[in-house]
Amino acid sequence: MLGIFTRFIQGLGICMVQTSCFSLACLLFKGQKVIVMGLIMSSIGVGEVLGPFIGSQLYDYYGFMQQFYHIDILIVILLFCCLYIIPSN
């Protein structure tokens, strides 16, 4: 039951992240919206292609729970990068 709940929260989070990315891209790159949107969509595609491969490698080498710990560490690192990079206004 906890796994279903956390996957639900993860789905909500990715929806919020994608919406925020598109909104920030439109605000920050007004003259190059098409190029930036293409880069965002390409990044999403690369992530969907490489995600299962990387996840299966983590599972093979570290076991089931370790891949969740790795993604948590990555999320914290990216959180601090976003707090530093994204303007506050």
MDAnalysis code that builds the backbone (N, CA, C; Angstrom):
import MDAnalysis as mda
import numpy as np

u = mda.Universe.empty(267, n_residues=89, atom_resindex=np.repeat(np.arange(89), 3), trajectory=True)
u.add_TopologyAttr("name", ["N", "CA", "C"] * 89)
u.add_TopologyAttr("resid", np.arange(1, 90))
u.add_TopologyAttr("resname", ["MET", "LEU", "GLY", "ILE", "PHE", "THR", "ARG", "PHE", "ILE", "GLN", "GLY", "LEU", "GLY", "ILE", "CYS", "MET", "VAL", "GLN", "THR", "SER", "CYS", "PHE", "SER", "LEU", "ALA", "CYS", "LEU", "LEU", "PHE", "LYS", "GLY", "GLN", "LYS", "VAL", "ILE", "VAL", "MET", "GLY", "LEU", "ILE", "MET", "SER", "SER", "ILE", "GLY", "VAL", "GLY", "GLU", "VAL", "LEU", "GLY", "PRO", "PHE", "ILE", "GLY", "SER", "GLN", "LEU", "TYR", "ASP", "TYR", "TYR", "GLY", "PHE", "MET", "GLN", "GLN", "PHE", "TYR", "HIS", "ILE", "ASP", "ILE", "LEU", "ILE", "VAL", "ILE", "LEU", "LEU", "PHE", "CYS", "CYS", "LEU", "TYR", "ILE", "ILE", "PRO", "SER", "ASN"])
u.atoms.positions = np.array([
    [0.816, -1.188, 0.000],
    [0.000, 0.000, 0.000],
    [0.865, 1.260, 0.000],
    [1.957, 1.229, 0.748],
    [2.866, 2.371, 0.782],
    [3.485, 2.614, -0.592],
    [3.804, 1.528, -1.303],
    [4.380, 1.660, -2.638],
    [3.429, 2.338, -3.608],
    [2.152, 2.003, -3.531],
    [1.154, 2.627, -4.404],
    [1.035, 4.114, -4.080],
    [1.030, 4.446, -2.802],
    [0.930, 5.845, -2.392],
    [2.131, 6.648, -2.870],
    [3.333, 6.085, -2.720],
    [4.528, 6.822, -3.135],
    [4.585, 6.970, -4.652],
    [4.115, 5.984, -5.401],
    [4.062, 6.118, -6.855],
    [3.060, 7.198, -7.263],
    [1.952, 7.302, -6.528],
    [0.972, 8.348, -6.774],
    [1.598, 9.725, -6.550],
    [2.318, 9.876, -5.443],
    [2.991, 11.141, -5.146],
    [4.050, 11.438, -6.209],
    [4.756, 10.410, -6.661],
    [5.761, 10.596, -7.702],
    [5.103, 11.078, -9.001],
    [3.961, 10.525, -9.343],
    [3.241, 10.962, -10.537],
    [2.786, 12.406, -10.441],
    [2.293, 12.804, -9.277],
    [1.918, 14.200, -9.081],
    [3.126, 15.116, -9.210],
    [4.228, 14.689, -8.641],
    [5.452, 15.489, -8.694],
    [5.945, 15.685, -10.117],
    [5.927, 14.631, -10.929],
    [6.422, 14.778, -12.300],
    [5.502, 15.674, -13.113],
    [4.208, 15.633, -12.832],
    [3.289, 16.555, -13.516],
    [3.611, 18.003, -13.164],
    [3.898, 18.244, -11.895],
    [4.224, 19.606, -11.474],
    [5.566, 20.058, -12.056],
    [6.527, 19.156, -12.121],
    [7.843, 19.512, -12.658],
    [7.748, 19.847, -14.140],
    [7.024, 19.027, -14.902],
    [6.915, 19.297, -16.331],
    [6.192, 20.613, -16.601],
    [5.133, 20.866, -15.859],
    [4.417, 22.125, -16.031],
    [5.308, 23.306, -15.680],
    [6.059, 23.183, -14.609],
    [6.980, 24.263, -14.214],
    [8.065, 24.480, -15.259],
    [8.591, 23.401, -15.819],
    [9.638, 23.532, -16.836],
    [9.126, 24.280, -18.056],
    [7.934, 23.933, -18.515],
    [7.391, 24.604, -19.688],
    [7.095, 26.070, -19.381],
    [6.578, 26.357, -18.202],
    [6.275, 27.742, -17.837],
    [7.547, 28.573, -17.718],
    [8.556, 28.034, -17.053],
    [9.826, 28.764, -16.929],
    [10.491, 28.971, -18.285],
    [10.396, 27.980, -19.154],
    [10.990, 28.114, -20.484],
    [10.320, 29.240, -21.260],
    [9.005, 29.341, -21.147],
    [8.290, 30.423, -21.848],
    [8.640, 31.785, -21.266],
    [8.845, 31.856, -19.965],
    [9.163, 33.138, -19.337],
    [10.605, 33.578, -19.582],
    [11.529, 32.655, -19.505],
    [12.947, 33.008, -19.572],
    [13.484, 33.124, -20.993],
    [12.908, 32.382, -21.930],
    [13.421, 32.352, -23.302],
    [12.327, 32.770, -24.272],
    [11.941, 34.013, -24.214],
    [10.811, 34.496, -25.018],
    [11.083, 34.433, -26.509],
    [12.282, 34.719, -26.930],
    [12.593, 34.707, -28.355],
    [12.921, 33.344, -28.913],
    [13.187, 32.384, -28.038],
    [13.615, 31.053, -28.486],
    [12.737, 29.962, -27.903],
    [11.451, 30.209, -27.790],
    [10.539, 29.236, -27.170],
    [10.562, 27.891, -27.870],
    [10.571, 27.910, -29.194],
    [10.494, 26.663, -29.954],
    [11.736, 25.801, -29.703],
    [12.887, 26.416, -29.697],
    [14.132, 25.669, -29.471],
    [14.161, 25.098, -28.058],
    [13.796, 25.905, -27.081],
    [13.840, 25.453, -25.686],
    [12.803, 24.359, -25.438],
    [11.611, 24.515, -25.993],
    [10.590, 23.467, -25.841],
    [11.062, 22.161, -26.481],
    [11.723, 22.274, -27.632],
    [12.276, 21.084, -28.271],
    [13.334, 20.409, -27.422],
    [14.186, 21.208, -26.769],
    [15.206, 20.637, -25.885],
    [14.581, 19.955, -24.672],
    [13.538, 20.569, -24.127],
    [12.861, 19.951, -22.975],
    [12.231, 18.627, -23.381],
    [11.526, 18.621, -24.514],
    [10.878, 17.387, -24.962],
    [11.905, 16.321, -25.325],
    [13.037, 16.734, -25.892],
    [14.104, 15.774, -26.200],
    [14.690, 15.185, -24.918],
    [14.842, 16.033, -23.902],
    [15.354, 15.543, -22.610],
    [14.395, 14.535, -21.988],
    [13.110, 14.807, -22.092],
    [12.121, 13.862, -21.569],
    [12.216, 12.537, -22.322],
    [12.359, 12.604, -23.650],
    [12.484, 11.385, -24.445],
    [13.724, 10.581, -24.096],
    [14.847, 11.268, -23.933],
    [16.092, 10.576, -23.561],
    [15.942, 9.928, -22.184],
    [15.287, 10.631, -21.263],
    [15.060, 10.064, -19.938],
    [14.179, 8.823, -19.974],
    [13.161, 8.850, -20.838],
    [12.283, 7.681, -20.948],
    [12.984, 6.498, -21.605],
    [13.950, 6.773, -22.469],
    [14.700, 5.693, -23.109],
    [15.767, 5.137, -22.166],
    [16.512, 6.031, -21.504],
    [17.608, 5.581, -20.644],
    [17.160, 5.148, -19.250],
    [16.002, 5.615, -18.805],
    [15.525, 5.308, -17.460],
    [15.433, 3.821, -17.148],
    [14.760, 3.035, -17.993],
    [14.688, 1.595, -17.702],
    [16.047, 0.905, -17.685],
    [16.949, 1.335, -18.565],
    [18.291, 0.745, -18.581],
    [19.045, 1.059, -17.301],
    [19.036, 2.311, -16.901],
    [19.751, 2.708, -15.680],
    [19.108, 2.058, -14.457],
    [17.766, 2.028, -14.412],
    [17.072, 1.396, -13.291],
    [17.373, -0.090, -13.194],
    [17.440, -0.781, -14.334],
    [17.751, -2.214, -14.289],
    [19.189, -2.465, -13.863],
    [20.099, -1.567, -14.256],
    [21.482, -1.717, -13.819],
    [21.612, -1.498, -12.310],
    [20.922, -0.500, -11.792],
    [20.928, -0.276, -10.346],
    [20.331, -1.467, -9.611],
    [19.275, -2.026, -10.160],
    [18.639, -3.187, -9.538],
    [19.583, -4.382, -9.527],
    [20.268, -4.616, -10.649],
    [21.190, -5.752, -10.729],
    [22.362, -5.617, -9.764],
    [22.925, -4.412, -9.669],
    [24.120, -4.228, -8.850],
    [23.818, -4.001, -7.365],
    [22.725, -3.300, -7.054],
    [22.500, -2.874, -5.677],
    [21.247, -3.437, -5.031],
    [20.350, -4.021, -5.793],
    [19.126, -4.545, -5.211],
    [17.951, -3.595, -5.390],
    [16.808, -4.025, -4.900],
    [15.565, -3.310, -5.147],
    [15.507, -1.950, -4.475],
    [15.810, -1.858, -3.208],
    [15.619, -0.606, -2.466],
    [16.678, 0.452, -2.772],
    [17.849, 0.029, -3.198],
    [18.925, 0.991, -3.423],
    [18.618, 1.976, -4.542],
    [17.837, 1.549, -5.539],
    [17.527, 2.497, -6.614],
    [16.669, 3.649, -6.114],
    [15.846, 3.407, -5.097],
    [15.072, 4.489, -4.505],
    [15.972, 5.438, -3.722],
    [16.986, 4.899, -3.066],
    [17.925, 5.748, -2.343],
    [18.743, 6.599, -3.316],
    [19.150, 6.010, -4.434],
    [19.908, 6.763, -5.430],
    [19.083, 7.905, -6.007],
    [17.822, 7.657, -6.306],
    [16.992, 8.725, -6.867],
    [16.730, 9.798, -5.832],
    [16.627, 9.422, -4.560],
    [16.446, 10.435, -3.512],
    [17.656, 11.358, -3.419],
    [18.834, 10.792, -3.497],
    [20.060, 11.605, -3.467],
    [20.111, 12.526, -4.674],
    [19.764, 12.001, -5.845],
    [19.756, 12.813, -7.058],
    [18.731, 13.940, -6.963],
    [17.566, 13.669, -6.406],
    [16.532, 14.692, -6.264],
    [16.995, 15.809, -5.336],
    [17.657, 15.472, -4.239],
    [18.152, 16.503, -3.317],
    [19.211, 17.367, -4.002],
    [20.105, 16.742, -4.752],
    [21.128, 17.502, -5.479],
    [20.482, 18.438, -6.487],
    [19.503, 17.935, -7.238],
    [18.828, 18.766, -8.233],
    [17.997, 19.864, -7.586],
    [17.457, 19.603, -6.396],
    [16.698, 20.628, -5.688],
    [17.583, 21.831, -5.385],
    [18.775, 21.577, -4.860],
    [19.680, 22.676, -4.550],
    [20.163, 23.373, -5.818],
    [20.357, 22.620, -6.907],
    [20.717, 23.253, -8.178],
    [19.596, 24.167, -8.660],
    [18.366, 23.731, -8.553],
    [17.223, 24.553, -8.981],
    [17.075, 25.778, -8.099],
    [17.280, 25.626, -6.808],
    [17.180, 26.783, -5.921],
    [18.244, 27.829, -6.239],
    [19.373, 27.383, -6.710],
    [20.458, 28.301, -7.049],
    [20.262, 28.929, -8.438],
    [19.774, 28.154, -9.402],
    [19.711, 28.601, -10.789],
    [18.450, 29.424, -11.083],
    [17.294, 28.978, -10.605],
    [16.026, 29.622, -10.962],
    [15.896, 30.941, -10.219],
    [15.588, 32.019, -10.948],
    [15.448, 33.319, -10.281],
    [14.249, 33.336, -9.333],
    [14.354, 34.122, -8.283],
    [13.307, 34.133, -7.254],
    [12.128, 35.033, -7.601],
    [12.263, 35.919, -8.562],
    [11.151, 36.836, -8.856],
    [10.207, 36.306, -9.905],
])
